[in-house]
Amino acid sequence: MTTYRDAVASVRNLEELVEVEETLGRVIGGSALAKLRPPRDLAYAAITFYLGVDLLTHLDADRSRTEALFSLAAQVAPRARPLALRGRDA
């Protein structure tokens, strides 16, 4: 059986983390968001969020809280968009 620590250790070495990091670097490079946190930290946060949501959807049949979270994200996204704009696009 895989332990939590084994799972965390394997996430650190995932090829996907590198791909997410590289993609985020290209997408947010030169933006205010890129100045707040390095792409590696943001990639780790995105993967952590994904794994957490995936786990909770399997553990809790009532998905209303997860759906509410995505609804909130949809409302916040337009306000957060300027953080991802590059200097020339802002």
CORRAZI-V969334 format. One record per helix or strand. SS is the DSSP state (H for helix, E for strand). FROM is the first residue (numbers start at 1). LEN is the number of residues. Records with the same first field share a line. If there is no record, write none. Layout:
BEGIN
SS = FROM-LEN  FROM-LEN
END
This chain:
BEGIN
H = 4-9  15-14  32-5  39-21  64-21
E = 31-1  86-1
END
